[in-house]
Every structure is written in structure tokens, then in C-alpha cells.
Amino acid sequence: MPTFVYMERCDGCGHCVDICPSDIMHIDKTYRRAINIEPNMCWECYSCVKACPQNAIDARGAADFAPLGHSVRTLREPEKGTISWKVKFRNGHEKNFVSPIRTTDWGSIPAPTELPPPSDEEFESQVLAHEPDALNIVGGVPTLTSDQFRKGVI
């Protein structure tokens, strides 16, 4: 179910471009609106759908949940912290799905450039920089010692 953009709703803010993990959402230089340049490469993560403040991005329904003749409408509702999907089948029946979305404010997660650089010890670690802080695991992330690598997995 690749995504597509309703050009009349899009204001060209670029949130979808910033968040797309496969880098297929772009701003059209002529119309100054978002466009999915490679629908076949869409990961179907719906990050762009969730990020769009104008509700300008929708997904084409796949045949496994919405057969031909259907329509799928997505609605992002940040005030409720949800994203809802309305599938309307060709016989007139409707099915609604509601899922939570990220409720933190845009820009509230610091960029890597805003965090202190990793120490030499952290460079040798199996843990990614700042990962233990973000995961909130008491005692830190479990790791293997170098002698355990030689023995194999425990």
C-alpha cells in the first residue's frame, strides 16, 4: 500500500520528506508539493501519513484487507494522539481502525549533533551512543565480553 499525496491539501511543509526512511518523499520543484517519487519502494511504515499536519497523505489499500472498489481514508488526530483508518468497501460497509501515534512535540528529540560526543570507551562498546539512556534499562544493556565471542553464544 504505497502512499500518495493529495496535492490540493499539501502545503509543502516537508515533514514527510524529513521522516521518510526510504527517502522517496520529495518536494516537487514546480508545484512545491510533496510527492512519492518511487511508490514501489515504499516501506509502508506510514511515517509520512502520521507526520503530515494537513492530512494530505493517504495509502492505497492492499487487496488483502481492502478489495477492489474500496476506498481508504487516513486521518491524523494529534490532539487525540491517534491515527485512524476508514476503509469503505464497495458494498457500502465501513470498517474503522484506530492506532496511537507519537505524541511528543516535533523537535523534542535531540539531534545527534546536540548530544555530547562519545568517549573513547564508548567507541569500543557494543552499545550505540546514548542508547542506554534512551532505553531506560536498569543496569544498562546486556553485552557479551570478548572471551564469550570466542566460545560462541551463551
Residue, then its C-alpha position, 0 to 999 in steps of 0.5 A: m500500500p504505497t502512499f500518495v499525496y493529495m496535492e490540493r491539501c499539501d502545503g509543502c511543509g516537508h515533514c514527510v520528506d524529513i521522516c521518510p526512511s526510504d527517502i522517496m518523499h520529495i518536494d516537487k520543484t514546480y508545484r512545491r508539493a510533496i510527492n512519492i517519487e518511487p511508490n514501489m519502494c515504499w516501506e509502508c511504515y506510514s511515517c509520512v501519513k502520521a507526520c503530515p499536519q494537513n492530512a494530505i497523505d493517504a495509502r492505497g489499500a492492499a487487496d488483502f484487507a481492502p478489495l477492489g472498489h474500496s476506498v481508504r481514508t487516513l486521518r491524523e488526530p494529534e490532539k487525540g494522539t491517534i491515527s485512524w483508518k476508514v476503509k469503505f468497501r464497495n458494498g457500502h460497509e465501513k470498517n474503522f481502525v484506530s492506532p496511537i501515534r507519537t505524541t511528543d512535540w516535533g523537535s523534542i528529540p535531540a539531534p545527534t549533533e546536540l548530544p555530547p560526543p562519545s568517549d573513547e570507551e564508548f567507541e569500543s562498546q557494543v552499545l550505540a551512543h546514548e542508547p542506554d539512556a534512551l532505553n531506560i534499562v536498569g543496569g544498562v544493556p546486556t553485552l557479551t565480553s570478548d572471551q564469550f565471542r570466542k566460545g560462541v553464544i551463551 
